[in-house]
């Protein structure tokens, strides 16, 4: 299991932060109809239970937005990934159907409210992910959007550089159809869905839709 450290500047705003870690060996594929139906069912629940302006009041999302503001980042411009997914649903824009691994992470994120980092473990450098604060002009290529200004964003770094933020993961370590080992970090800057429950459900989905084996999970509560 990978090691995780947290910058004191983040702990000062989120002293009770918890990180749920999951690693597994998997087989990725195009998203099946069964998985997509689970996503559509959860999206329908979201649309019936929330109004657009209520999304950023979900505890996990609100805490992440608060962290962004404390670090000098505008959460309205740099949306938390879970918030962005939920807003698309409420606005009737729909979700993109991608691959099993990506859509499993999205499904758990929608239901839990947590921003989740889904990383190809084989592309990580070193044995530690350090969550720090993005610096001015730090190079970061966000998935599907190119250069992302992460100055002031919380960012996971491996020994080579940034790999994930609560807004978007980095191209270098993204899931592809060739991914065979995953590292999934569920970032709970404030509690919403119990982390052990979120991890168990993620593991179940990975077994069901990505042939997951050698699953390991852990909840980190102290840094």
Secondary structure as UniProt FT lines:
FT   STRAND          3..6
FT   HELIX           8..13
FT   TURN            15..16
FT   STRAND          18..25
FT   HELIX           33..49
FT   HELIX           52..57
FT   HELIX           59..70
FT   TURN            71..72
FT   TURN            75..77
FT   HELIX           81..90
FT   TURN            91..92
FT   HELIX           100..112
FT   STRAND          115..120
FT   HELIX           121..123
FT   STRAND          128..133
FT   TURN            136..137
FT   STRAND          141..142
FT   TURN            143..145
FT   STRAND          146..147
FT   TURN            151..152
FT   STRAND          154..157
FT   STRAND          162..165
FT   STRAND          169..170
FT   HELIX           171..173
FT   TURN            177..178
FT   STRAND          181..188
FT   HELIX           195..210
FT   STRAND          213..220
//
